[in-house]
Amino acid sequence: MAIRKQSLKSKPVCKVTFKIPEEMVDAATQAHVVGEFNDWSTSATPMQRSKKGVFSATVELEKGRSYQFRYLLGQSRWENDPDADGYLPTHFGNSHNSVIHL
């Protein structure tokens, strides 16, 4: 599973762990999760690579909302999450964003 959601009882947030499996990474040496929660910044949420080659990042997001996001591998390769809760079309050609519901 590429997305793990963990609700916090003490806060109105959910800890969300985004993971990119090794087979999706190919030769990328860096990855970022980019979405509405970080104003679509391509540098704000870097992902860490494990020894097994999996990239992951954990962020705290407000419950009761949906967020659009994508993964940026390297400098220019965009990928969606196959385990997203849904997909929405973007304003850029015929591409789509992944969506997570909390």
Z-matrix of the N, CA and C atoms (Angstrom, degrees):
N
C 1 1.452
C 2 1.527 1 109.54
N 3 1.306 2 117.10 1 132.34
C 4 1.454 3 121.02 2 -174.68
C 5 1.528 4 113.04 3 -90.69
N 6 1.330 5 118.93 4 -17.92
C 7 1.466 6 121.28 5 -179.87
C 8 1.527 7 108.63 6 -126.39
N 9 1.340 8 115.52 7 129.40
C 10 1.461 9 120.06 8 175.98
C 11 1.518 10 108.61 9 -121.88
N 12 1.346 11 116.54 10 129.77
C 13 1.464 12 122.47 11 -179.77
C 14 1.519 13 108.51 12 -112.54
N 15 1.339 14 115.17 13 130.94
C 16 1.464 15 120.92 14 178.93
C 17 1.526 16 108.65 15 -132.35
N 18 1.338 17 116.56 16 108.11
C 19 1.461 18 120.56 17 179.21
C 20 1.519 19 110.33 18 -72.73
N 21 1.324 20 115.79 19 140.11
C 22 1.459 21 121.33 20 177.51
C 23 1.521 22 108.73 21 -101.45
N 24 1.320 23 116.65 22 129.68
C 25 1.462 24 120.87 23 -179.89
C 26 1.514 25 112.14 24 -73.69
N 27 1.321 26 116.75 25 -29.40
C 28 1.466 27 120.95 26 -174.87
C 29 1.534 28 113.45 27 -85.66
N 30 1.335 29 117.75 28 -11.20
C 31 1.458 30 121.77 29 -177.47
C 32 1.533 31 109.37 30 -139.01
N 33 1.343 32 117.22 31 155.05
C 34 1.474 33 119.58 32 177.04
C 35 1.530 34 112.31 33 -83.10
N 36 1.321 35 116.10 34 41.56
C 37 1.457 36 121.15 35 -178.84
C 38 1.525 37 110.47 36 -128.21
N 39 1.299 38 114.27 37 166.17
C 40 1.456 39 122.68 38 176.66
C 41 1.520 40 107.26 39 -125.03
N 42 1.334 41 117.06 40 131.08
C 43 1.459 42 120.98 41 173.89
C 44 1.520 43 107.02 42 -81.86
N 45 1.318 44 115.05 43 121.29
C 46 1.464 45 120.43 44 -178.74
C 47 1.522 46 108.41 45 -115.64
N 48 1.323 47 115.82 46 124.47
C 49 1.455 48 121.11 47 176.33
C 50 1.519 49 108.09 48 -106.33
N 51 1.318 50 115.32 49 119.37
C 52 1.458 51 123.10 50 177.66
C 53 1.528 52 107.38 51 -97.37
N 54 1.326 53 117.42 52 133.05
C 55 1.467 54 121.55 53 178.73
C 56 1.522 55 110.15 54 -131.98
N 57 1.324 56 114.63 55 137.42
C 58 1.458 57 120.87 56 173.83
C 59 1.529 58 106.81 57 -108.46
N 60 1.328 59 117.72 58 116.29
C 61 1.467 60 119.56 59 -178.92
C 62 1.531 61 112.04 60 -64.78
N 63 1.322 62 115.18 61 153.19
C 64 1.463 63 121.86 62 -176.22
C 65 1.523 64 112.56 63 -55.30
N 66 1.329 65 118.01 64 -40.16
C 67 1.464 66 120.50 65 -177.50
C 68 1.533 67 112.77 66 -66.54
N 69 1.320 68 117.26 67 -20.39
C 70 1.462 69 121.81 68 178.51
C 71 1.533 70 111.27 69 -87.70
N 72 1.322 71 117.10 70 -21.93
C 73 1.462 72 123.33 71 -174.29
C 74 1.522 73 112.54 72 -73.46
N 75 1.320 74 117.62 73 -38.41
C 76 1.464 75 123.32 74 -174.52
C 77 1.526 76 109.79 75 55.73
N 78 1.327 77 118.71 76 -124.58
C 79 1.467 78 122.31 77 -175.01
C 80 1.524 79 113.56 78 -96.15
N 81 1.327 80 118.37 79 8.02
C 82 1.466 81 120.38 80 -177.76
C 83 1.531 82 110.62 81 -62.74
N 84 1.324 83 115.62 82 137.14
C 85 1.461 84 120.77 83 178.82
C 86 1.520 85 111.97 84 -103.47
N 87 1.337 86 116.46 85 -10.22
C 88 1.459 87 120.26 86 176.77
C 89 1.520 88 109.04 87 -146.40
N 90 1.346 89 115.23 88 155.26
C 91 1.460 90 120.59 89 178.71
C 92 1.522 91 108.97 90 -150.61
N 93 1.328 92 115.28 91 151.36
C 94 1.463 93 122.42 92 177.26
C 95 1.524 94 108.85 93 -136.41
N 96 1.326 95 116.27 94 145.90
C 97 1.460 96 119.73 95 169.07
C 98 1.529 97 105.28 96 -96.20
N 99 1.329 98 115.47 97 127.09
C 100 1.458 99 122.48 98 -171.58
C 101 1.523 100 107.28 99 -125.76
N 102 1.351 101 116.84 100 126.89
C 103 1.459 102 117.69 101 -178.37
C 104 1.508 103 113.90 102 -167.70
N 105 1.321 104 113.94 103 -171.92
C 106 1.464 105 120.64 104 -179.26
C 107 1.525 106 111.62 105 -60.17
N 108 1.318 107 117.86 106 -31.46
C 109 1.459 108 122.03 107 -176.74
C 110 1.519 109 113.13 108 -71.39
N 111 1.328 110 118.94 109 -14.71
C 112 1.472 111 121.16 110 175.69
C 113 1.531 112 110.78 111 -127.65
N 114 1.330 113 115.82 112 29.37
C 115 1.473 114 122.52 113 178.93
C 116 1.529 115 112.67 114 54.80
N 117 1.324 116 116.27 115 34.68
C 118 1.458 117 122.92 116 178.24
C 119 1.536 118 112.68 117 58.03
N 120 1.326 119 115.86 118 31.78
C 121 1.463 120 120.41 119 177.98
C 122 1.528 121 109.83 120 -74.31
N 123 1.316 122 116.53 121 130.73
C 124 1.463 123 120.96 122 178.95
C 125 1.531 124 112.87 123 -83.89
N 126 1.336 125 116.46 124 2.46
C 127 1.465 126 119.14 125 179.37
C 128 1.524 127 113.93 126 -130.41
N 129 1.327 128 119.02 127 -10.28
C 130 1.471 129 122.22 128 -172.73
C 131 1.524 130 113.95 129 -69.84
N 132 1.332 131 118.06 130 -31.12
C 133 1.463 132 119.84 131 -175.08
C 134 1.533 133 110.50 132 -127.89
N 135 1.344 134 116.27 133 78.06
C 136 1.464 135 119.28 134 177.66
C 137 1.525 136 110.44 135 -70.10
N 138 1.311 137 115.32 136 151.01
C 139 1.453 138 121.29 137 178.01
C 140 1.521 139 108.67 138 -105.71
N 141 1.317 140 115.53 139 144.78
C 142 1.463 141 121.29 140 179.99
C 143 1.528 142 109.10 141 -95.16
N 144 1.327 143 115.79 142 140.97
C 145 1.466 144 120.19 143 179.52
C 146 1.520 145 109.86 144 -97.25
N 147 1.322 146 115.99 145 129.22
C 148 1.465 147 121.02 146 178.01
C 149 1.526 148 110.42 147 -82.89
N 150 1.317 149 116.71 148 171.64
C 151 1.465 150 121.09 149 178.07
C 152 1.527 151 111.33 150 -63.51
N 153 1.326 152 116.72 151 -24.84
C 154 1.466 153 121.34 152 178.63
C 155 1.527 154 112.44 153 -83.21
N 156 1.332 155 117.46 154 -2.37
C 157 1.450 156 121.29 155 177.33
C 158 1.512 157 115.22 156 91.95
N 159 1.337 158 117.36 157 5.06
C 160 1.467 159 121.93 158 -179.65
C 161 1.525 160 109.22 159 -87.50
N 162 1.327 161 117.93 160 132.22
C 163 1.460 162 122.21 161 173.36
C 164 1.518 163 108.76 162 -91.78
N 165 1.356 164 117.42 163 140.15
C 166 1.462 165 120.39 164 177.11
C 167 1.525 166 110.97 165 -149.74
N 168 1.327 167 114.37 166 155.26
C 169 1.460 168 122.49 167 175.73
C 170 1.523 169 107.36 168 -151.94
N 171 1.334 170 116.48 169 143.32
C 172 1.462 171 121.90 170 178.18
C 173 1.518 172 108.99 171 -118.04
N 174 1.328 173 116.08 172 131.88
C 175 1.461 174 122.02 173 178.15
C 176 1.523 175 108.72 174 -132.41
N 177 1.333 176 115.97 175 152.77
C 178 1.456 177 121.46 176 175.30
C 179 1.525 178 107.74 177 -98.28
N 180 1.337 179 116.07 178 123.08
C 181 1.462 180 121.81 179 -177.46
C 182 1.522 181 110.13 180 -123.51
N 183 1.317 182 115.66 181 146.83
C 184 1.456 183 122.48 182 -179.40
C 185 1.529 184 110.49 183 -63.71
N 186 1.347 185 115.86 184 132.88
C 187 1.467 186 121.51 185 177.76
C 188 1.526 187 110.48 186 -70.72
N 189 1.325 188 116.32 187 157.94
C 190 1.448 189 121.86 188 176.30
C 191 1.513 190 114.50 189 80.74
N 192 1.316 191 117.39 190 13.34
C 193 1.469 192 122.41 191 -178.34
C 194 1.524 193 109.89 192 -127.44
N 195 1.307 194 114.33 193 165.60
C 196 1.464 195 121.81 194 170.64
C 197 1.521 196 107.32 195 -116.99
N 198 1.312 197 116.12 196 147.03
C 199 1.457 198 121.75 197 -178.83
C 200 1.524 199 109.59 198 -132.02
N 201 1.328 200 116.91 199 137.75
C 202 1.457 201 122.16 200 171.92
C 203 1.527 202 107.87 201 -92.20
N 204 1.339 203 115.91 202 145.79
C 205 1.460 204 120.39 203 179.68
C 206 1.518 205 110.06 204 -160.67
N 207 1.329 206 114.77 205 166.77
C 208 1.464 207 123.60 206 172.03
C 209 1.521 208 107.93 207 -149.90
N 210 1.322 209 115.73 208 166.76
C 211 1.458 210 121.91 209 174.66
C 212 1.530 211 108.88 210 -102.99
N 213 1.321 212 115.56 211 137.87
C 214 1.463 213 121.38 212 173.60
C 215 1.523 214 107.37 213 -110.10
N 216 1.320 215 116.02 214 114.58
C 217 1.459 216 122.32 215 178.63
C 218 1.517 217 108.19 216 -101.74
N 219 1.330 218 116.14 217 125.15
C 220 1.454 219 120.26 218 -175.16
C 221 1.518 220 109.28 219 66.45
N 222 1.316 221 117.00 220 -139.82
C 223 1.465 222 121.64 221 -177.49
C 224 1.528 223 113.66 222 -99.24
N 225 1.348 224 117.93 223 -16.34
C 226 1.462 225 117.11 224 -170.54
C 227 1.529 226 116.28 225 -146.98
N 228 1.297 227 119.02 226 -1.77
C 229 1.471 228 119.95 227 -177.07
C 230 1.529 229 110.61 228 -96.25
N 231 1.314 230 116.43 229 116.57
C 232 1.459 231 122.56 230 -179.46
C 233 1.517 232 110.03 231 -100.45
N 234 1.341 233 116.19 232 136.47
C 235 1.468 234 121.64 233 179.21
C 236 1.522 235 109.73 234 -135.13
N 237 1.325 236 115.21 235 148.25
C 238 1.458 237 121.35 236 172.01
C 239 1.517 238 109.28 237 -95.46
N 240 1.321 239 116.05 238 163.37
C 241 1.455 240 121.30 239 178.68
C 242 1.529 241 108.76 240 -91.43
N 243 1.329 242 117.93 241 122.68
C 244 1.459 243 119.74 242 -179.60
C 245 1.530 244 112.82 243 -65.53
N 246 1.326 245 118.04 244 -19.04
C 247 1.460 246 121.91 245 179.58
C 248 1.525 247 113.41 246 -101.04
N 249 1.340 248 117.53 247 15.25
C 250 1.471 249 120.99 248 178.60
C 251 1.529 250 109.44 249 -62.73
N 252 1.330 251 115.39 250 158.39
C 253 1.464 252 120.90 251 178.30
C 254 1.523 253 111.58 252 -74.09
N 255 1.328 254 116.98 253 -16.80
C 256 1.454 255 121.63 254 179.01
C 257 1.509 256 110.52 255 179.36
N 258 1.331 257 115.61 256 -175.98
C 259 1.464 258 122.14 257 -179.24
C 260 1.525 259 108.68 258 -141.88
N 261 1.326 260 116.34 259 143.77
C 262 1.461 261 122.14 260 177.05
C 263 1.524 262 109.49 261 -129.21
N 264 1.339 263 117.41 262 142.82
C 265 1.466 264 119.58 263 178.13
C 266 1.524 265 111.18 264 -66.05
N 267 1.320 266 116.06 265 148.76
C 268 1.465 267 121.80 266 177.12
C 269 1.522 268 109.19 267 -100.48
N 270 1.314 269 115.72 268 177.28
C 271 1.455 270 121.90 269 176.24
C 272 1.526 271 111.57 270 -87.48
N 273 1.336 272 117.07 271 1.57
C 274 1.459 273 122.32 272 -175.32
C 275 1.527 274 110.39 273 -108.05
N 276 1.298 275 117.81 274 92.13
C 277 1.459 276 121.12 275 178.16
C 278 1.506 277 111.75 276 66.62
N 279 1.316 278 116.39 277 -140.37
C 280 1.456 279 119.37 278 179.77
C 281 1.532 280 111.52 279 -109.27
N 282 1.324 281 118.14 280 35.37
C 283 1.451 282 121.87 281 178.41
C 284 1.534 283 110.66 282 -89.46
N 285 1.320 284 115.54 283 166.09
C 286 1.456 285 122.51 284 -178.71
C 287 1.522 286 109.93 285 -130.77
N 288 1.337 287 115.50 286 154.38
C 289 1.466 288 122.04 287 172.64
C 290 1.522 289 108.93 288 -103.47
N 291 1.309 290 116.37 289 148.18
C 292 1.455 291 121.23 290 170.40
C 293 1.524 292 108.29 291 -74.28
N 294 1.330 293 117.64 292 153.03
C 295 1.465 294 122.69 293 179.19
C 296 1.527 295 108.38 294 -130.62
N 297 1.332 296 114.66 295 138.24
C 298 1.461 297 121.15 296 174.18
C 299 1.525 298 107.96 297 -122.04
N 300 1.344 299 116.34 298 134.63
C 301 1.468 300 122.29 299 178.23
C 302 1.522 301 108.48 300 -108.36
N 303 1.323 302 115.73 301 130.67
C 304 1.471 303 120.18 302 179.60
C 305 1.524 304 111.00 303 -117.93
